[in-house]
């Protein structure tokens, strides 16, 4: 049986003006932005719709902004009668997925991810950490390169995004050594990423510890839609498993390729990327070209997706 998964993007998908057309066209989307503004105590909606790129790039702003836009898009899709069989999110996107699955209240989530962004930023002094995308070599080679490059520092895979794209993170010097080694081992392309902190590696443990205290104070209901989580690529339905997964994913790699393959094994043939950008759609196609990818980020893409689903 053909099944549908809604997938939600993480940091890096943001752009100026995101969500504005949805808020203007659909009251239910506008309400989500109003709820975010009230929960945070400042106009996040204005930052999304007309804020400058630099402000939007700051981690503590980026995370609640992407969550809000993605959840607003999901609410419109849900109102149109689409209910997925599964949900998943890339890093930050797992919070949106849990909101969609009824496990986490949106107001709680938007405050949590703002703090998450602050904690992650503060965990490592600016300039001391880095991330790089390595394209065209296997996970085994990337892991070997990271071990050789560490030399007593932190250097490890942070995102297993697709068979051909793995992101690494750690101390700046170690990541730079790994980049040079990856080129020697045949990497097709290596890109140092313009990020403000080395996410999803052991350097984020101080952020994980701080976030754990916040997560412990928030209620997590059992999920009404099963979720494949980042940290284990496991299918979960309990609120406690959701809480635990959010805590552990801060300092551990995002297993996106495994997550997509798990969804495919569960019978998913259609993936709807809900939120800004098309990053996840590209990764899913790189994992399995037979998968159908759709997107919802504005009224035009919404109508195109609904038309495809009706066909």
ABEGO torsion letter per residue (X at the ends): XBBBBBBBBBBGABBBGBGAAAAAABAAAAAAAAAAAAAAGBBAAAAAAABBAAAAABAAAAAAAAAAAAAAAAAAAAAAGBBBABBBBBEAAAAAAAAAAGABBAAAAAAAAAAAAAAAAAABBBGABBBBBBBGBBAAAAAAAAAAAAGGBBBBBABBABAABBBBBEBAAAAAAAAAAAAAAGBABBBBBBBABBBGBAAAAAAAAAAAAAAAABBBBBBABBBBBAAAGBBBABAAAAAAAAAAAAABBBBAAAAAAAAAAAGBABBBBBEBEAAAAAAAAAABAABBBBBBABAAAAAAAAAAAAX
